[in-house]
Amino acid sequence: MSQSTELFSRAQRVIPGGVNSPVRAFRAVGGTPRFIARASGAYLYDEDKVKYIDYVGSWGPMILGHAHPDVVFAIQDAAARGTSYGAPTALEVTFAEAITALYPSIEMVRAVSSGTEATMSAIRAARGYTGRDVIIKFEGCYHGHADFLLVKAGSGAATFGVPDSAGVPAKAAENTLTLPFNDKSALLRAFEARGTAIAAVIVEPVVGNMGCVAPHDGFLEAIVEVCKRNGAVSIFDEVMTGCRVAKSGMQGRVGIKPDMTCLGKIIGGGMPLAAYGGRRSIMETVAPLGPVYQAGTLSGNPIAVSAALATIKHLDDSLYEKLERLGAQIEAGLNAAIADAKIEACVQRVGSMFTLFMTRGPVNNWEDAKRSDTALFGRFHQGMLARGHYFPPAQFEAAFISGAHTEDDIANTVIAAREVLHSLRAAI
Ligand code: KE4
């Protein structure tokens, strides 16, 4: 019996589903999750000492690769000075200055410990600033697990949300309106109907959580513009895209300034650190300055901030040039393998985040994405894992490349994908 199998059966006795975050349980793809013992650069090593080329990167944070020496040193060095003080530090000022320099739309920023905290707090600030309750999100976008964000579209597109999880009171969902991603006219209709009640629109500017789906030209601009016209707050949830699709996130890539931004993952260097921020007039509503309460024992933790600063230091043009080159290489290779195997699939990519969808494509929204053959994706995942290539264990997730990946790693992954896709074709 493998170590992972043994650990998984032990884990399931004392942790719900044996994991501390659901997607890690491999339920969407089948098989036993691999218990990772260590990681370095582009590689994971499980408890049975099996090596994998990693395309999850801890779901985005590990853009430099695992155990980058500068990040490891920064953590060790900070820990030796104490792990948490619960008091302000010079590090947090430097971090806030670094974030506001990277994201010109962020005039003030508050550090928190997870992306969920960032989006939950940003929405509370937007509601406090506008005095309004209604928020708009888009189908297929995930913004963490705050009650009012675990909401799916009501019966009619224009009706308000219904809970998308047990334990979420209907009342918590009724002020959340869910629209189709990339549907500009639905957005404009919602504002015509309810504009004066809408506090905010929150969007993943490139969706990672239905798989990688890019915005149509003009869609993001329409969100910022319609919010401005109606006194609502536009919130870009760049927890995944921030410092991923460009050094300054999707807003930097396309030159848009949302009212607020949520960040996480990469800016924490793999440590529990996220942030929300935006226009000064909005952020000045946040306690202790203003009436919107938000707090956190470990917010701005010195070790996490040290890892963040060590990571941010390496976010230079050469890194993004390499990520774009490797991203193009894997996209072309996977598309060629799909064509050769005559499998109904497509690859969608923005920079170094990408998804192989088991559907013909293009995938423009959740309606398109859910046509994917998730069982076939599960068999693809298992085949790749057996060959030492660790893809996200779910169809509706994005895969990531790091600066530690090499052209040879990508070439080897493409060869493995070619073999797996051919075997899937033969079995259909
Ligand atoms: P966390 O609370 O997990 O730090 O962040 C929530 C969040 C917010 N916004 C976006 C765009 C996100 O992608 C996330 C979290 N992403 C998932 C991956 N799809 C984290 C992985 C997991 O849930 O285990």
Residues whose N, C-alpha, C, O or C-beta is under 5 A from the ligand:
A	BS01	KE4	S21 V23 W59 S114 G115 T116 Y142 H143 G144 E204 N209 D237 V239 M240
